[in-house]
């Protein structure tokens, strides 16, 4: 298990639980699993200044140099594929308080600017827990764009993310995604946006049409409206 850094007193909203803050770790997702295996009760947050093996969906590597916000939140498991969509609402709503400009959600778990992807969300079930991983590029790194947020404000942003989460999580956990569809649509790309989605070995090209009450993506392909609960999306904005 990684060693934890000494930290000043940080009071996150109670929904976050106990905070473990590391200088460096392989992955906050993996460290969360190790803590659960060691008997740590949920909820808790693992925050790292950098990750050596950060990852996103489909086991893709997530570049995690110092200067970004990288954390995992372990909490009670909530079923359904809309978990990352609700988390995206909370993360983007928090980010908007720290920077301006065009920022939007990309189904199912990315946050983009015109320059590219600046944040990602990874939701995984482990035992009876949900481990929600979040990576935010506060500043750019090489070819990867950033949000232009001072890394010194990392804890401020983390706190705001959990304030936003506190406002919506219980309602989502008990009532599902239906009440959040309109809010999600306000934060994502507009209907009619050209879109391509790869679902397994099949590729579909059409236009974005809607998000269902279950968090599915609706794409208009020719004269048909197709629903997707998973897939890899690319846009033409």
Protein Blocks (a to p, Z undefined) as FASTA:
>chain_A
ZZddddddddddfklopadddfbdfblklmmmmmmmnopacddddddfbdfkbccehhia
cdddehiacddddddddedjklmmmmmmmmmmmmmmmbgcjdddddfkbccdfkbcfbdc
ddddehjbccddddddfbaehjbccehiafklmmmmmmmmmmmmmmmmmmmmmnojmlmm
mmmmmmmccehiacdddehjaccddddfbdcfkopacddehjaccddfbdcddddZZ
